Amino acid sequence: MITLKNKSGVIKQAPQGFSWTTLFFGIFPALLRGDIKWALVMFIVAVLTCGLSWLIFPFVYNGLYLNELLHKGYEVI
């Protein structure tokens, strides 16, 4: 886990590595984290690939989520 903080003082934790929750629950971890953009992307890609992308996203989603937080102004503490 990486702990991040933005300028307003909001603290979030971002997991690293393989996302077991994404493997077992699909887009729901992204929705629970408030990451609507990637939840929609995962859903659309899953529809287009007949579900094969569910095997790829667990390897990359935690990195995508961390990058989104860093772009939104969060800093590692």
C-alpha positions as CSV (number, residue, x, y, z in Angstrom):
1,M,0.0,0.0,0.0
2,I,1.1,3.5,-0.8
3,T,-0.3,6.3,1.3
4,L,-1.1,9.5,-0.6
5,K,-2.2,13.0,0.5
6,N,-3.6,15.9,-1.5
7,K,-3.3,19.6,-0.7
8,S,-6.7,19.7,1.1
9,G,-5.4,17.0,3.5
10,V,-7.4,14.1,2.1
11,I,-5.5,10.9,2.6
12,K,-5.9,7.8,0.4
13,Q,-4.2,4.5,0.2
14,A,-3.4,2.9,-3.1
15,P,-2.5,-0.8,-3.4
16,Q,0.4,-1.9,-5.5
17,G,0.8,-4.9,-7.8
18,F,-1.8,-7.5,-8.8
19,S,-5.4,-6.6,-8.0
20,W,-7.1,-9.7,-6.6
21,T,-10.3,-7.7,-6.0
22,T,-10.5,-6.8,-9.7
23,L,-9.9,-10.4,-10.7
24,F,-12.8,-11.6,-8.5
25,F,-15.2,-8.7,-8.6
26,G,-14.5,-7.0,-12.0
27,I,-15.4,-3.3,-12.1
28,F,-16.8,-3.1,-8.5
29,P,-13.5,-2.2,-6.9
30,A,-13.1,0.7,-9.3
31,L,-16.6,1.8,-8.5
32,L,-16.0,1.6,-4.7
33,R,-12.9,3.6,-5.1
34,G,-14.8,6.3,-7.0
35,D,-12.8,5.6,-10.1
36,I,-15.8,5.9,-12.5
37,K,-13.6,6.5,-15.6
38,W,-11.7,3.2,-15.4
39,A,-14.8,1.3,-14.3
40,L,-16.5,2.4,-17.6
41,V,-13.4,1.6,-19.6
42,M,-13.1,-1.9,-18.1
43,F,-16.8,-2.5,-18.7
44,I,-16.7,-1.4,-22.4
45,V,-13.5,-3.3,-23.1
46,A,-14.9,-6.4,-21.5
47,V,-18.0,-6.2,-23.7
48,L,-15.8,-5.7,-26.8
49,T,-13.5,-8.6,-25.9
50,C,-16.3,-11.0,-24.7
51,G,-14.9,-10.9,-21.2
52,L,-11.2,-11.7,-22.0
53,S,-10.1,-8.4,-20.6
54,W,-11.1,-9.5,-17.1
55,L,-7.9,-11.6,-17.1
56,I,-5.7,-8.6,-18.1
57,F,-7.1,-5.8,-15.9
58,P,-6.1,-7.3,-12.6
59,F,-2.4,-7.0,-13.6
60,V,-2.7,-3.3,-14.5
61,Y,-5.6,-1.7,-12.6
62,N,-3.7,-0.8,-9.4
63,G,-1.1,1.0,-11.4
64,L,-3.7,2.9,-13.3
65,Y,-5.5,3.9,-10.1
66,L,-2.2,5.1,-8.6
67,N,-1.4,7.2,-11.7
68,E,-4.8,8.8,-11.6
69,L,-4.4,9.8,-8.0
70,L,-0.9,11.3,-8.8
71,H,-2.4,13.2,-11.7
72,K,-5.1,14.6,-9.5
73,G,-2.5,16.2,-7.2
74,Y,-2.0,13.5,-4.6
75,E,1.6,13.2,-3.3
76,V,3.2,10.2,-1.6
77,I,3.8,10.7,2.1
